Each structure stands twice: as C-alpha cells, then as structure tokens.
Amino acid sequence: MSTAAPILLTPGPLTTSARTRQAMMLDWGSWDDSFNQLTASVCEQLLGILNASASHHCVPLQGSGTFAVEAAIGTLVPRDGKVLVLINGAYGTRLAKICKVLGRAFSTFETAEDDPTTPGDVDRLLREDPSITHVALIHCETSTGILNPLPEIAHVIAQHGKRLIIDAMSSFGALPIDAQQVPFDALIAASGKCLEGVPGMGFVFTHQQALAKAEGNSHSLAMDLYDQHAYMAKTGQWRFTPPTHVVAALHEALLQYVEEGGLQARHQRYADNCQTLLDGMASIGLRSFLPAAIQAPIIVTFHAPEDPRYQFKDFYERVKAKGFILYPGKLTQVETFRVGCIGCVDRSGMQAAVDAIAQVLREMEVLDI
Ligand SMILES: *Cc1c(COP(=O)(O)O)cnc(C)c1O
C-alpha cells in the first residue's frame, strides 16, 4: 500500500490540488455575508464559462450530479410535458429512469455505446412525435467517454421549437459550449468534475424565461430549482444548509482554473493527458474501445487484455498499490476498464500511470514484454 495520496484516474471524485483541499480548512456560517459573496462569485464565474450571464441563471443545488439532473427534469418539464431521452450509455439510461420515477411522460432513442446520436435521428424523432416537449441529451457519455454532437443536435431541436436539457456533467469546463450559439433550457454540471472541485454540489444553468415559467412544476420541495433560485435571488443565501466547504473549495478551484488559462488551457491539458494515455496504452498492446473521432478527452475505455490471468479486481488492487486508482468498465457486452484524463494531473502523471499499468501486467504475466 502506497502511503502517498493516490492519483484518482476516475471521472469524479477526482484528484484535486492541495490548494483546493486547503480551502476547506475554514468553517463558514451559511448566513454570513462573506459566504454569500463566495456563492455569488462562484455562480457568476460559472455563467461566464458558458457565456450565459445575459441569458441564463446559475442555480446551485446540494448533492451529487444526479440530484441536479433530477431537479432540472422535475422543475423544467411541466407535469404534462414529454421528454425524448437520447441514450448511448448508463447516464442516458439513468435520465430515462428519472423521468419514469418523476412521472414525466418520456420516450427513448437508444444507439450503441460506440454510436453517437445524430442530428438526423433527432429531426426524424421530433417529426414522428409532435407531443414531445423536451429533449434530454448527455454531452459526454461518461460510461464510455463518447462525445455526442451537441451544437448540431441543439439546432435541430430549436428548429422544431422544442426545449433542450443537457447533462454536461463530465464536459462542462473542459469542452467549449457557448450558450449564445447553442440554445438550451438547462445545462447541468457539478463541482467535482472538470472544474476540479470536490464533490457535493451540482448546478443547473437554466434559461431565464424557462425558469420563470417553471413555478409549481416540481413534485419536490428540496429539488425545486424555481424556489431555490427565487430564495437565493431574494436573500443571497441557499434555501437550506449549504455545502459550505464544497463551495469554498470550488471557489478556490475556479481561481486556479483562471490562472491556468481558463477553458482552453483546461481542454488542452486534458487532450494532452488523453493522447499520452492512448499512445502509452497502445505501446503495450491495450486497445481503446472508441475510435478517435468520437473519443472525448475526459475518460477512455480500454478493452481488457484477453488472457485468463487477467482479473480486473487483482489488476485494480495492484495498480492502486502503485498509486493510481482506475475505474471499472460499464459495458455489458465486452470486458473493459476505464481510465480518466481529468483532475489535477498532467502528461507526466498519465505517463506514470501507463508505466504502472505495464509493470502490473508484467507481474501478472499478462504482458510478455
Ligand atoms: C458524473 C456524472 C453524473 C452524475 O453522477 P453522480 O454520481 O450523481 O455525481 C451524471 N452524468 C454524467 C454524464 C456524469 O459523468
């Protein structure tokens, strides 16, 4: 067991900087002015990343990312609305399940896990069923790392006069999205992904007009984004106990985001990480599941070695002992494992991870090099 803190090559929680963790060493009062300013500053900066300050609200919500997805569906889809859920992985499936649990009518369109949804598909589906009011899309489907063509799909949806809800949990902050170019009612992200904060809060960027019309839609008190926003707009405070340390850590993470060079620099570092990983793994004979053209630089799915001596659990534990935390695969048809490219890690960290993986596979006598 390595005594140093491990590097998390996972899509959240992920490796954070010492500075971000240090920002959690202070206790904050939820009524305190300086804490409320922290929240306001975080929301303002987040809106800036999307170029959405003029058109959208940032509504933060306590909880993991799924809480924010559920809150967005419950708040923005009226009870007589109907959601078309575009699925090519586990997070799309989860979104459909949220609609089901909340009692919102929905239909699904599912493609294979290595097959992005196309704007043509969405156009056809919206023609076929005029009762659809909203479309829900996963931008980067983290179960494989596949990137769906968000801007093209968003335009088709707008042409049909329908509303778009985007789960951009694993892409926001790293992949460019411009709210003035990509029309949407809601975009959902969280503290503990590409912004490199700690987990514990999500946020929903809601179109101002869409949120204004959403009063009373929600089935839930705690998950009502309309109320959450109204209360915060009036008082500057969170409606219920805020995740104070998470907000403080995110504020510090955002300072570092700007210092690094903002979205472009973050994107570049992750793209570098991803390429280092792909090249390194290819050099030891490990193949990635997705073709390069649809691979987002967020997380990479690899085929497991075809060798009876390979067992994920054993492999995982041995790599962990060398200081790196990997992620199991999420595919049903093929045996895979995943390696994240996001978090406070750079090219040299990724190369060290590849070296550790190679060493472990040699120890397991899976790799003959
Ligand atoms: C991480 C993630 C979520 C949220 O998952 P939680 O476990 O609730 O934080 C949702 N969608 C996508 C695409 C994600 O990567």
The ligand as a Gaussian input file, in Angstrom:
#p B3LYP/6-31G(d) Opt

LIG

0 1
 C      -20.781000      12.067000     -13.025000
 C      -21.929000      12.147000     -13.953000
 C      -23.244000      12.350000     -13.489000
 C      -23.593000      12.462000     -12.026000
 O      -23.273000      11.362000     -11.308000
 P      -23.269000      11.452000      -9.700000
 O      -22.728000      10.127000      -9.307000
 O      -24.647000      11.683000      -9.258000
 O      -22.378000      12.598000      -9.361000
 C      -24.247000      12.481000     -14.413000
 N      -23.997000      12.424000     -15.733000
 C      -22.770000      12.239000     -16.220000
 C      -22.559000      12.192000     -17.696000
 C      -21.683000      12.080000     -15.350000
 O      -20.438000      11.893000     -15.827000

